[in-house]
Amino acid sequence: MIGGMRKQVRIQNRSVTQDSFGGVEESWVDLGTRMAEIVPLSSRELWYASQIESNATHKCTLRYFNGLTVQCRFIVDEKKYEVSSVLNPDGRKRWHECTIVEET
């Protein structure tokens, strides 16, 4: 698994602040980076993921990152991915398996 982690992923979290006119401004704050494996979902995985999240397009596996939630997004090679699910498959806080959606 470690050998497949060849993509550097920048993890960002949404920050919402109120401006001086009472409006809302949204920005993204960098939380950190991790090396990850990102692969397109196979047809079976795509079908299964569509039962949970209709837009999932890729699976991302990375080392555990404290604070990673579905409110985050990934930046990989200038492409933006919305995180649609975050799993800790072995329950030991070693890995995250995420389904992600490429933003267009």
C-alpha positions in Angstrom: 0.0 0.0 0.0 2.7 2.5 0.9 4.4 2.0 -2.5 1.2 3.1 -4.2 1.1 6.4 -2.4 2.7 8.6 -5.0 0.4 11.6 -5.1 0.9 14.6 -2.7 -2.5 15.7 -1.4 -3.0 19.1 0.2 -5.8 18.9 2.7 -7.9 22.0 3.2 -10.9 22.9 5.4 -13.7 25.3 4.7 -13.6 28.5 6.7 -16.6 30.8 6.8 -16.4 34.3 8.2 -18.7 37.3 8.3 -17.6 40.4 6.4 -18.2 44.0 7.6 -21.4 44.2 5.7 -23.0 41.2 7.3 -22.3 38.9 4.4 -20.6 35.6 4.5 -17.2 34.9 3.0 -16.0 31.4 2.3 -12.3 30.5 2.1 -10.1 27.4 2.3 -7.4 26.9 5.0 -4.5 24.5 4.5 -4.4 21.8 7.2 -1.5 19.9 5.9 -0.2 17.4 3.3 -0.1 13.7 3.0 1.1 11.2 0.4 -1.8 9.2 -1.0 -3.0 6.7 -3.6 -5.8 8.0 -5.7 -7.5 5.6 -8.1 -10.7 5.9 -10.2 -13.5 3.7 -8.8 -14.1 0.4 -10.6 -17.5 -0.2 -12.0 -18.5 -2.3 -9.0 -17.1 0.3 -6.5 -18.8 3.1 -8.5 -22.1 1.3 -8.2 -21.6 0.7 -4.5 -20.5 4.2 -3.9 -23.5 5.5 -5.8 -25.7 3.9 -3.2 -24.2 6.1 -0.6 -22.9 9.1 -2.5 -24.1 9.6 -6.1 -21.1 11.6 -7.3 -18.1 9.6 -6.0 -15.5 9.2 -8.7 -12.3 8.2 -7.0 -10.9 6.4 -3.9 -8.2 7.9 -1.9 -6.0 6.0 0.6 -3.7 8.0 2.9 -2.2 7.8 6.3 -4.4 8.8 9.1 -4.9 12.6 9.4 -6.5 13.9 12.6 -9.4 16.3 11.7 -10.1 14.9 8.3 -13.9 15.1 7.7 -16.3 15.5 4.8 -16.0 19.2 5.2 -12.5 19.0 3.8 -11.3 19.0 0.2 -8.1 17.7 -1.4 -5.9 19.5 -3.9 -3.9 17.1 -6.1 -1.9 18.3 -9.2 -4.0 21.5 -9.2 -7.3 19.4 -9.3 -9.8 19.9 -6.5 -11.6 17.0 -5.0 -14.5 17.2 -2.5 -14.4 14.5 0.2 -17.7 12.6 0.3 -16.8 9.9 2.9 -14.0 9.2 5.4 -13.4 5.8 6.8 -10.8 4.5 9.3 -11.0 0.9 8.1 -9.0 -0.9 10.8 -10.1 1.3 13.7 -6.5 1.8 14.7 -6.0 5.3 13.2 -3.4 4.1 10.7 -5.2 4.8 7.4 -8.0 6.7 5.9 -10.0 5.5 3.0 -12.0 8.3 1.4 -14.4 8.5 -1.6 -13.9 11.8 -3.4 -15.5 13.7 -6.2 -13.5 15.7 -8.7 -14.8 19.3 -8.8 -15.4 20.7 -12.3 
